[in-house]
Amino acid sequence: MPFFVGSVGVSKTNGITQLQQLEYFLRQNLNQIVPRVMCVQKPLKVVIENYPDDLVEEMDAVNNPEEVSAGSRKVPFSKTIFIEEDDFREDPPKKFYRLAPGREVRLRYAYLITCKEVIKDSGGRIVELRCTYDPATRGGTTPDGRKVKSTIHWVSAAHALSAEIRLYDNLFAKEDPNDVPEGHDFTENLNPGSLQVLHDCQIEPSVRDAERGTKYQFERLGYYCVDEDSGGSANKLVFNRTIGLRDTWAKIEKRGSVEP
């Protein structure tokens, strides 16, 4: 990454380059060159009650908005889909604009849906949403000009592929790993949460034959590559997160400025 190296400069003294600087250039580079796909890391089932039971439509999805020559792909859409758990709140706080009871949101490349009912298991955990869709809003347009505040990603439950996703975070809990008391070493700053493994993630079928090392942007989530463990006799899909995208709502929650 020549631009990152150039930004660091040359010095005769030891120094620390902030990780955020490397992350900035990673995002800049990958944004230009990698195709987009939709993946749901923590699936929440959504049934669109007024959508025809046996209908499957193919939605046009842009491969890379930064590169017109990358073209587009077809993404299947059906009555039952998965969305991210984090894209729904039963009792949404202020500034949360994603799906909630009675609220309408846009499904990326597809339709506007409205949440009508929340289904819970015996333990009170939300396991399914019942929604309706507006057939006139295919592609996300609104002929009547009404506005929605959020667009979320999704995958068709009948067509999605199961995947394992490894979420890598900072290896060290401190910017300078050597920042330890005298007599201690850098291993005390290792981050115990530097790897989280998610199972049964759901991803669109276009990645079925992706080769090891192939890079993607999972829309709204971040940049990932196909791991060496992917494929094989079990035909298992495994992805590693290189770096996440910036999440406005996550930033609001982190700084504690959420209001009911």
C-alpha positions in Angstrom: 0.0 0.0 0.0 2.3 2.8 -1.3 0.0 5.6 -0.1 0.1 4.3 3.5 3.9 4.0 3.4 4.1 7.6 2.0 1.9 8.9 4.8 4.1 7.5 7.5 7.2 9.2 6.2 10.9 8.6 7.1 12.4 9.3 10.5 15.6 8.5 12.3 13.8 8.0 15.6 11.4 5.2 16.7 7.8 6.2 16.6 4.3 4.7 16.7 2.0 4.9 13.7 -1.7 5.0 14.8 -3.7 1.9 13.7 -6.5 4.2 12.5 -4.1 5.5 9.9 -3.5 2.1 8.4 -7.3 1.3 8.6 -8.1 4.5 6.7 -5.9 3.5 3.8 -7.1 -0.1 3.9 -10.7 1.1 3.5 -9.7 3.6 0.7 -7.9 0.8 -1.3 -10.5 -2.0 -0.8 -13.4 0.3 -1.5 -12.1 0.9 -5.0 -11.3 -2.7 -6.0 -13.5 -5.3 -4.3 -17.0 -6.4 -5.2 -20.0 -6.1 -2.9 -22.2 -8.9 -1.6 -24.8 -9.2 1.1 -24.2 -11.3 4.2 -26.2 -11.5 7.4 -23.9 -12.4 10.3 -26.5 -12.8 13.1 -29.7 -13.8 11.2 -33.2 -12.8 12.2 -36.0 -14.5 10.2 -38.5 -12.2 8.5 -41.7 -13.5 6.8 -43.3 -11.1 4.3 -46.9 -12.1 4.7 -48.4 -10.6 1.6 -45.6 -11.8 -0.7 -46.6 -14.7 -2.9 -45.6 -18.1 -1.4 -43.9 -19.5 -4.5 -42.5 -16.4 -6.1 -38.8 -15.9 -6.5 -37.6 -12.6 -8.0 -34.1 -11.7 -9.1 -33.0 -8.2 -7.9 -30.3 -6.3 -9.7 -27.4 -5.5 -7.4 -24.4 -3.3 -8.1 -21.0 -5.1 -7.8 -19.0 -2.0 -7.1 -20.5 1.5 -7.2 -16.9 2.9 -7.5 -16.2 0.9 -10.7 -18.9 1.0 -13.4 -17.1 -1.7 -15.4 -17.6 -4.2 -12.5 -21.3 -4.5 -13.6 -24.1 -6.1 -11.6 -25.4 -9.4 -10.4 -28.7 -11.0 -9.7 -29.7 -11.6 -6.1 -32.8 -13.9 -5.3 -35.6 -12.5 -3.3 -38.4 -14.5 -1.7 -41.2 -14.6 0.9 -38.8 -15.5 3.8 -35.6 -13.5 4.3 -33.0 -13.0 7.0 -31.9 -9.6 8.3 -29.4 -8.7 11.0 -30.6 -9.0 14.6 -29.1 -5.5 15.2 -31.3 -4.0 12.5 -34.4 -4.5 14.6 -35.5 -3.1 18.0 -38.8 -3.9 19.6 -38.6 -0.7 21.6 -36.4 1.6 19.5 -34.5 4.4 21.2 -34.1 7.8 19.8 -31.9 8.0 16.6 -32.5 4.3 15.8 -34.0 4.4 12.4 -33.9 0.8 11.4 -36.8 -1.7 11.6 -39.2 -1.6 14.5 -42.9 -2.4 15.1 -45.0 -0.4 12.7 -42.0 1.2 11.0 -41.2 1.0 7.3 -37.6 0.5 6.0 -36.1 -0.1 2.6 -34.5 -3.5 1.8 -31.4 -3.0 -0.3 -32.1 -3.4 -4.0 -35.6 -4.8 -3.2 -38.8 -3.4 -1.6 -40.0 -1.3 1.3 -41.3 -3.5 4.2 -43.3 -2.7 7.4 -43.0 -4.7 10.6 -46.5 -5.9 11.7 -45.8 -8.6 14.4 -43.0 -9.8 16.6 -42.7 -13.6 17.3 -40.9 -14.8 20.4 -39.9 -18.1 21.8 -40.9 -19.4 25.3 -37.9 -17.6 26.8 -39.0 -14.2 25.4 -36.3 -14.1 22.7 -37.3 -12.6 19.3 -37.1 -15.4 16.7 -39.2 -14.0 13.8 -40.8 -10.9 12.4 -44.0 -10.7 10.3 -43.9 -7.9 7.8 -45.7 -6.7 4.7 -44.2 -5.2 1.6 -45.3 -2.6 -0.9 -45.1 -4.2 -4.4 -44.9 -0.7 -6.0 -41.5 -0.1 -4.4 -39.3 -2.6 -6.2 -35.7 -1.3 -6.4 -36.4 0.9 -3.4 -38.2 3.6 -5.2 -41.4 5.2 -3.8 -43.8 6.3 -6.5 -45.7 8.5 -4.0 -42.5 10.2 -2.9 -42.7 9.1 0.7 -39.4 8.9 2.6 -37.9 6.2 4.8 -34.9 6.8 7.0 -33.1 3.5 6.7 -31.9 0.9 4.2 -30.9 -2.5 5.5 -29.4 -5.6 3.8 -30.9 -9.1 3.7 -30.6 -12.5 2.1 -33.3 -14.9 0.9 -33.6 -17.7 3.4 -34.3 -20.3 0.7 -31.2 -19.4 -1.3 -28.6 -18.2 1.2 -25.4 -20.2 1.9 -24.3 -20.9 5.5 -20.8 -19.6 6.4 -18.4 -19.3 9.2 -17.1 -15.8 9.8 -14.0 -14.9 11.8 -14.1 -11.4 13.2 -10.5 -10.2 13.9 -10.0 -7.2 16.1 -6.9 -5.5 17.6 -4.4 -8.0 18.8 -3.4 -5.7 21.6 -5.5 -3.7 24.1 -3.2 -0.8 24.0 -1.8 1.3 21.1 1.7 0.6 22.4 2.0 -3.1 23.4 5.2 -2.3 25.3 3.4 0.1 27.6 3.7 -2.1 30.7 5.1 -1.7 34.2 8.8 -2.6 34.8 9.3 -6.3 35.0 6.3 -7.1 32.8 6.2 -7.8 29.0 4.0 -7.0 26.1 1.9 -10.2 26.3 0.0 -8.7 29.2 -1.6 -6.3 26.7 -2.9 -9.1 24.5 -6.6 -8.5 23.7 -8.6 -11.7 24.7 -11.4 -10.6 22.4 -9.2 -10.3 19.3 -11.0 -13.1 17.6 -14.7 -13.9 17.5 -16.0 -16.8 15.4 -19.6 -16.7 14.1 -21.3 -19.8 12.9 -24.4 -20.2 10.6 -24.0 -16.8 9.1 -26.1 -16.4 5.9 -24.6 -15.1 2.6 -26.0 -14.6 -0.9 -25.4 -17.5 -3.3 -23.1 -15.6 -5.7 -20.1 -16.5 -3.5 -20.7 -20.2 -3.8 -17.5 -20.9 -5.8 -15.4 -18.1 -4.5 -11.7 -19.1 -4.5 -9.5 -18.8 -1.4 -8.1 -15.3 -0.9 -11.0 -13.6 -2.8 -11.9 -10.3 -1.3 -15.4 -8.9 -0.8 -17.1 -6.0 0.9 -20.1 -7.3 2.9 -22.5 -4.4 2.5 -22.8 -2.3 5.6 -20.4 -4.6 7.5 -16.9 -4.4 6.3 -14.2 -6.1 4.1 -13.6 -9.8 4.2 -11.6 -12.5 2.4 -12.1 -16.2 1.8 -10.0 -18.1 4.3 -7.7 -21.0 3.4 -10.0 -23.3 5.4 -12.8 -22.6 3.0 -14.0 -25.3 0.6 -12.5 -28.7 0.9 -14.5 -32.0 1.2 -17.1 -30.4 3.4 -17.6 -27.5 1.0 -17.5 -25.1 3.9 -17.4 -21.3 3.4 -15.1 -19.5 5.8 -14.5 -15.7 5.7 -12.1 -13.5 7.7 -12.8 -9.9 8.4 -10.0 -7.6 7.3 -11.6 -4.4 8.6 -15.1 -3.2 9.4 -17.1 -0.3 8.0 -18.0 2.6 10.1 -21.4 2.1 11.8 -23.1 5.3 12.8 -25.5 3.6 15.2 -22.7 1.6 16.9 -20.8 4.9 17.5 -23.9 6.4 19.1 -24.3 3.4 21.4 -20.6 3.4 22.3 -20.5 7.0 23.4 -23.6 6.5 25.5 -25.8 9.2 23.9 -28.8 6.9 23.4 -32.1 8.3 24.6 -35.3 6.3 25.0 
